[in-house]
Amino acid sequence: MQRITEQPSRHDDLEHKSTLDLLQGINAEDRTVAMAVERCIPAIADLVDAIAERMQRGGRLFYMGAGTSGRLGIVDASECPPTFGVPHGLVIGLIAGGDTAIRKAVEFAEDDTAQGWKDLQEHHIGADDTVIGIAASGTTPYVIGALEACNAAGILTACITCNPGSPVSTIARHPIVAVVGPEFVTGSTRMKSGTAQKLVLNMISTSVMIRLGRVKGNRMVDMQLSNNKLIDRGTRMVMEGLKVDYAVANELLRHYGSVRRAIEAGHNL
């Protein structure tokens, strides 16, 4: 049976279309992605609760994938420390072929069924950790092999895929299956499938961090103050939280090093 992600595009003769027609066609397909993700929300909610419970016991979150899927996991993992102030190594992205594959495809790296588990073992994977395999097709051997090994070791597994009934969705304990349909360019899963995966990753990491207390109200109170823009944003959060002027808020923020600590200290002054 042909995978949905490999089915022919609903658009044809692309090379004869105007630029405007091409962009309108891509946009029309993109509008369907959010609806596909919406249908996954109950499954995502169950996964978020399971991850948060394990992280409260000291567990970590791993993303694993190849190509675009692997890169998306790495992006999401790398943004958790600056956004939520968590340590590097709490959320980890792994890609078939290693760091070289982030920028340049590594031939046949995704076809190794044993390498994913080897990569996890380098991080001393444990029972409280969670591993999410990201594979648009749902057939990536690197991901499948890792999830099978995790299941055997009693480690929580999940997946983000765009093909129902795919091998990865039957292996993962928490399958997230966003069925976005054929791509605008046949088989180019960096498009709608990649967008769906990115949306789901945003939902998982953000919701988990909120469950872990890393957001107060709607503010990133533990964000890293790594540039002037973020210091300014943090200062304004302190201003709002303490009802003080910019200079006082900025002084508190620079002294205590985080929005959370500055606000807590300000309340005690």
N, C-alpha and C positions, 0 to 999 in steps of 0.2 A: 504494500500500500504506500502511495506517495505521501511524504510528510507535507503537512500544511505549509510549512515554511519554504518548501521547494515547489509548491504549485505555481503554475504560470500566473503572471501578473494580470490584473484586470485591465491593464493599460497596454497598448501595443503601438507599434510604429513610432517608438519614442524618438528615433533619430529624425523623424519628419515633423515633429511638433515644434511650436514656437517655445521660446523660453518661458513666456507667461503661462502657456498651457502645461508645460512640465511642472512649474512651481505650483500651479493650482491642483494638479493631479497628486503631487506629493503631499500637499497640505490636506487634501480630501482624505487620503489614506491615513495621515497622522491623526486626524480628528477621531478616528475609530479606536485609537490606542487606549485612551483614558477609560472608555467604556469597557474594554476588555479587562483592564486592571481592576475596575470597580467590581467585576464579578468575582475577583479573587480575594476581596477584603476579608470575608470570614476565615479563609485559610491563612491569610497573612496575620490576622489577629491571634489565632491559635499559636502560630509560630513565634510571634513577638513575645507573648506571655511565657512560652517555654524558654526562649533565650534569656529573657530578663531574670527568670527564676534561677537559671544556672549561673548567670553573671553575678547575681547577688551572693552566690556561693564561691565566687572567684573564677568562674569560667570565662573563656574567651570566645570570640566569634571569628570564624574563618570563612572567607569566600574563595571558591576555586573555579577556574574556568580556563578556556583557551581562546586566543584571538580577541575579538571585540568583547566577548563575555568576560574573559579574564581581566581585560583592561578596565572594564566598568567596575568590577569588584575592587580592584586596586584603587581606583579613584575614590570610591565610597569609603574604603578603609582609611585612606590617607587623609580624608577630610574630618574624621572623627576627633583626633587630638586637637586641632586648632579650633574646631567649632564647639566642642563640648568639654575640652580640658581634660580628657582622659589620657592615660599613658599610651605611648606608642607600644604596640604589641597587644593591646586589648582587642582591637579589630584588625585582622590580618588578611591581606589579599594575596593569593597565590595564582600564578599563571603558568600554564604549560610552556616549558622552554626557559623558565626563569626570567630574571630581570631583562635580559636581552630582548625577550619577546614583547616587552612593553612597547618598544618602538619599531621593532622589525620582526616580521614573521619568522619563526623557527620551524623549518620543514619537519613534518611528521611528529612534532613534539606531542601533539594532542592524541596520537595513536598509541601511546605507551600506557597500558592499563595499570602498571605497577608504580609509575613515577609519582602519581598524586599522593599515595600513601607514604612513599618515601619522603616527599616534601613535607607532609604533615608531621612525620616523626622527627624531622629536624627541629620542629618547634615543641617537641615533647607533648604531643597531643594527649589530652586526658579526658576523664569521664564527664567532667562538668563543661567541657567545650562543646560548641555547636559548629557544624560544617555545612555550609550552603553551597551546593554545586550549581553553577550558572552555565546553562547550555541551551541556546535557542532551539537547536535541533532535538535536543534530548538524547543524543547518541554519542557524545564525546567520550571516548574510552578513558582519557585522563581523569575525567570527573566520575564516570561510572565505577571505575576501579577503586577510587578513593572512598566513595560512598559505601560501596560494598564492604570494604575493610573497616570503615567506621561502624557500620551496623554490627559487624561481627565483634567489635571491641566495645559495644554498648555506648557509643558516642552518638548524640542526637544528630540526625541528618535531615536536610531539606534541599529543595532545588527550586530554581526559577527557570522555567522553560516555556516554549510557545507551541509545543506539539503534544496534544493529549494522547495518552497511551504510550508515550515514548519510554524507552528503557529507564531513563533517569527518573521519570515521574513515578514509575512503579517501584523503584529501589528506595527512593527518599521517603523517610517517615512523614515529612511535611512537604508534599508537593505543591508548588505554586505554579499554575498553568495558565498563562495569559495568552489566549488564542486570538491573535491579531490578524490572522488570515494571510494571504499571499502578499509578498512585498511589491513595491512599485516597480523595482527592477528585480526580476525573478531571482529568488534565492539570496538576495542581498540583505542578510539578517542584521547588518549594522543599522538598518533603517527602522522600521516599525518594531521589530523584535528587540533591537537594542534600546529603543526608547522605552518600551514596556519594562525591560529589565532595569533600566535606570530609575524609572518611577517606583518600581517595587523596592529596589534597594534604598531609595530615599525614605520610603515609608517604614521599612524595617529598622534601619539605623536610627532614624529620628525618633520613632516611637519607643524603641528600646532605651535610648538615652533619656527620654522623658520619664519612662518608668523607673529609671535608675536615679532620678532626681537631678539630672543635669540641666534642666530648664526650670526657671521660676517665672510663673505667669506665662508669658510668651517670649521670654528673654534668654539669650545664651549667656547666663551669668558666670559660666566657667570658661568662656572662650579665652584663647591665648591672645595676649596683647602684643602681637608680632609686627604691627606696623602702625603708622600714624592714623590711618582710617579707623582701625579697630580701637585704638586708644580713644579717639574722639567718640566713637559709638559707645564704648564703655563708660566714658565720662557722662554722656547723656543718660545712660541707664541709671547711674548713681544719682545724677540730678533728679531724675524722676522718682527714684526710690526713696530719697531722703528729703526732697523738696529744698535743695540748696542750689547756690549759683554754680556756674561752670568752673570757676577757679577753685572753689572748695571741693567740688566733686573730683576735679582732675588731680588735686593734691592727694585726696584720699585714695584714689585709684592707683596712683603711682607709688604711694607708700605701701599699700597692702597687696598690690599686684594682681588683684582680680576683682571683678564686679561684686561677686558674692561676699568676699571678705570685707570690701570697702563698705558695702551697705550694712553688713552685720556690725562692723566696728562703729559706723556712724550712728546706728541706733543706740549704741551703748555710751556714746559721748555725753 
